[in-house]
Amino acid sequence: MKQTLLLMQLALGIVPQIVEVVKAIEVPGRGTEKLGVITALLQAAFDVLPDGLKAQIEANKIASFAVTVTRIVVDYLNATGVFARSAPKPAVPAGR
């Protein structure tokens, strides 16, 4: 039971960080890239955890949780108008 509470606390503890990262890297129309950044950041954080803690957590479950939370947050911010849905600006070719 104590381990379950620790894991829930850890999972819920990353939600505010995910919200802040989503806001910090917001570019309309770049949802796939946003998910990639968030999962890469979480993987980097997971990689530096002590081995004893890593043994208690499955990395793929953390990634799945993060993707789900990210989608919930982005959907909410889109629905409330915090993020404006629009087409992304086309990339500028290199050398221009």
N, C-alpha and C positions, 0 to 999 in steps of 0.2 A: 504494500500500500504506500509506504514511504517513497519507494522508487517511482511509482506511478505519479504521485503528487509532484515529485521533483521534475519528472519529464513534462508534465502538463505546465508547470511553472516555467520551465525552459521554453517550451513551444509558445506559450502565450506571451512570454517576455520578448520574443522577437517581433511581435505584431507592430508595436510602435516604430521599431526600426524599419520595418518593411514600408509602413506608411510614409515615413520621412524619405526613404530612398525613392519611392514612387513619385513623390512630389518633386524631389530634387532632380530627377532625370526625365521629367515629363516633356515629351515631344509628341505632339498630336500625330496619330497614325503609326506610331512605332511600338505597338504593344508587344510584338514578338521580341524585339530587341530589349525592351524593358524587362520582360520575363527572363531573358538570357542574362542580363546584368544581375538581377536579383538572385537567380539560382547560382551564378558564378560567385557572387559575394558570400552567399551562405555556404557554398562548398569550401571556399577559402577559410571561412570561420570554423567550419567543421574540421578541416584538416589540421588546425592548430590546437584543437581540444586535447586534453590529456587522454592517453590511451584508455584508461579506466572508464572515462565518461563516454568515449566513442564506442566502447564495447556495449554500452547500454542503449545506444541510439542507432537506428538504421538511417544512413545518409539519404537513401531514396525516400524515406518517409518524411524527413525534414524538407527535402526538395518538393515533394508533393504538397505538403502543408503550405510551404511558401508560395507555390504557384496558385493554390486555391485562395489563400489570403490576398495575394496580389490581385487576382481577378475580382474578388469581392470589393476590395478597396477601389480599384480603378472603375468598376461598374458604379459604385456609389458616387465617386467624385464626378464621373460623367453625368450621372442622373441628376445630381444636385447643381450642376453647372460650374463646379470648381474647375473642371477641365473642359475645354471647348473642343468638341470633335470637329476636326477639319483635316483636309488632305495635307500630308507633309510636303514641305517645300522640296522640289527636286534637288538632287545632289549636284553640286558644281563639279564639273570635270576637273581633274588635277591639272595644274599648270595655268589656270585662268585666274 
